[in-house]
Amino acid sequence: MEDILPLIDAHYESHPDLKVARLDYAFFRKHIITLIEDMANGSERIKGIVEGLKRFARRDEGLLIDTVDLNAIIRESVRLVHNQIHKTADVELALADTLPQFPGNIQKIEQILINLVINAAQAIPEQRRGLIEISTECTDTDIVAQVRDNGSGMSDRTIRQVFDPFFTTKRARGGTGLGLAIVYRIVEEHGGTIKVLSKIGEGTTFTIHIPCKNVDSTVGTESDRDSGGDA
């Protein structure tokens, strides 16, 4: 359209009664680019919803055969979402010096972290800059990861429904209600649990536990405290 519109414009100068799809050309010309962009955005949204449904419906998608280095996945996930969140919040990492690896699916674990970090950024009120803290540790029984934000927080009702498929408080902004339902399913597939604590006006913390019975070996990290804000 960007290539052809100048040609139609030239034709319109000598044919002021020109109509396109029974619309006066001036009206068509004013709105067509916006309409095309809306069509493209709508198509991408449909694609995202369908892909989300497929991921949610297929419990067996992706074998749990990778050796998962959770700290490395966290760093990579923060880098991947940097452009989406850096205008809203800073990210601070507090990763355990040594953290056992465990068998799982790297892509799925990355999906968990990306979902939680983006959700945390979206919870930050527009009038102030937020902070997202991501930490890891290993207890006697579990590998533990936390994603904490100082955003708007959630009501008790929202907390009870937050992992339900199709429940969303962001429908006006394009939320499908599948992100956290998929996160819950993936954690469950890895033999773990995920819990949420939240308070209105103070923020939200998601805590993931992966049982140590799934652990293979131990790896070191670059440092026990990194800043992810400039990732």
LINNOR-V554326 format. One record per pair of residues at least 24 apart in sequence whose C-alpha atoms are under 7 Angstrom apart, sorted by sequence separation. I is the first residue (numbers start at 1). GAP is how many residues later the second one is. D is the distance in Angstrom with one decimal. If there is no record, write none. Layout:
BEGIN
((I | GAP | D) (I | GAP | D))
END
This chain:
BEGIN
((71 | 24 | 6.6) (124 | 26 | 7.0) (125 | 26 | 6.3) (124 | 27 | 4.2) (125 | 27 | 6.4) (123 | 28 | 4.9) (124 | 28 | 6.1) (120 | 29 | 5.6) (123 | 29 | 5.6) (116 | 31 | 6.9) (69 | 32 | 5.1) (89 | 32 | 6.2) (68 | 33 | 5.3) (77 | 33 | 6.1) (81 | 33 | 6.9) (85 | 33 | 6.9) (88 | 33 | 6.3) (67 | 34 | 6.3) (68 | 34 | 5.2) (67 | 35 | 5.7) (68 | 35 | 5.9) (67 | 36 | 4.8) (68 | 36 | 6.0) (77 | 36 | 6.3) (85 | 36 | 5.9) (66 | 37 | 5.5) (67 | 37 | 6.3) (73 | 37 | 6.0) (77 | 37 | 5.7) (65 | 38 | 5.9) (66 | 38 | 5.2) (68 | 38 | 5.9) (99 | 38 | 6.9) (64 | 39 | 6.2) (65 | 39 | 5.5) (66 | 39 | 5.3) (74 | 39 | 6.6) (99 | 39 | 6.5) (64 | 40 | 3.9) (65 | 40 | 6.3) (66 | 40 | 6.2) (89 | 40 | 5.4) (90 | 40 | 6.4) (91 | 40 | 6.0) (92 | 40 | 6.2) (93 | 40 | 5.9) (94 | 40 | 6.2) (95 | 40 | 5.1) (96 | 40 | 5.5) (64 | 41 | 4.6) (88 | 41 | 5.7) (89 | 41 | 4.3) (90 | 41 | 5.0) (91 | 41 | 4.8) (92 | 41 | 4.8) (93 | 41 | 5.0) (94 | 41 | 4.5) (95 | 41 | 4.8) (96 | 41 | 5.2) (63 | 42 | 6.4) (88 | 42 | 6.3) (89 | 42 | 5.2) (90 | 42 | 6.1) (91 | 42 | 5.9) (92 | 42 | 6.3) (93 | 42 | 5.9) (94 | 42 | 6.7) (95 | 42 | 6.9) (62 | 43 | 6.8) (89 | 43 | 6.6) (154 | 44 | 5.7) (155 | 44 | 7.0) (153 | 45 | 5.4) (154 | 45 | 5.9) (155 | 45 | 6.3) (153 | 46 | 5.0) (154 | 46 | 5.4) (153 | 47 | 4.2) (152 | 48 | 5.8) (153 | 48 | 5.5) (152 | 49 | 4.7) (153 | 49 | 5.8) (151 | 50 | 6.7) (152 | 50 | 6.3) (153 | 50 | 4.2) (151 | 51 | 6.2) (152 | 51 | 5.5) (153 | 51 | 5.4) (150 | 52 | 5.5) (151 | 52 | 4.4) (150 | 53 | 4.0) (151 | 53 | 7.0) (149 | 54 | 5.3) (150 | 54 | 6.7) (149 | 55 | 5.5) (148 | 56 | 5.7) (149 | 56 | 6.5) (148 | 57 | 4.2) (147 | 58 | 5.7) (148 | 58 | 6.4) (146 | 59 | 6.7) (147 | 59 | 5.3) (146 | 60 | 5.6) (147 | 60 | 6.7) (146 | 61 | 4.5) (145 | 62 | 5.8) (146 | 62 | 6.3) (144 | 63 | 7.0) (145 | 63 | 5.2) (115 | 64 | 6.4) (144 | 64 | 5.6) (145 | 64 | 6.7) (144 | 65 | 4.7) (143 | 66 | 5.7) (144 | 66 | 6.5) (142 | 67 | 5.8) (143 | 67 | 5.0) (142 | 68 | 5.3) (143 | 68 | 6.3) (142 | 69 | 4.4) (143 | 69 | 6.3) (141 | 70 | 5.9) (142 | 70 | 4.7) (112 | 71 | 5.2) (141 | 71 | 5.3) (108 | 78 | 6.6) (104 | 86 | 6.4) (103 | 111 | 6.5) (102 | 112 | 5.6) (103 | 112 | 6.9) (102 | 113 | 4.3) (103 | 113 | 7.0) (101 | 114 | 5.8) (102 | 114 | 5.2) (100 | 115 | 6.1) (101 | 115 | 5.6) (100 | 116 | 6.7) (101 | 116 | 5.2) (100 | 117 | 5.1) (101 | 117 | 5.7) (100 | 118 | 3.9) (101 | 118 | 6.9) (99 | 119 | 5.6) (100 | 119 | 6.1) (98 | 120 | 6.4) (99 | 120 | 5.8) (98 | 121 | 5.5) (99 | 121 | 6.7) (98 | 122 | 4.5) (97 | 123 | 5.8) (98 | 123 | 6.1) (97 | 124 | 5.3) (52 | 126 | 6.5) (56 | 126 | 5.5) (97 | 126 | 6.3) (49 | 127 | 6.8) (97 | 127 | 5.1) (96 | 128 | 5.6) (95 | 129 | 5.3) (94 | 130 | 6.0) (95 | 130 | 6.0) (94 | 131 | 4.5) (93 | 132 | 5.8) (94 | 132 | 6.4) (93 | 133 | 5.0) (92 | 134 | 6.5) (93 | 134 | 5.7) (92 | 135 | 4.8) (93 | 135 | 6.2) (91 | 136 | 6.6) (92 | 136 | 5.3) (91 | 137 | 4.9) (92 | 137 | 6.7) (91 | 138 | 4.8) (90 | 139 | 4.9) (86 | 143 | 6.9) (82 | 149 | 6.4) (78 | 150 | 6.7) (79 | 152 | 5.0) (78 | 153 | 6.7))
END
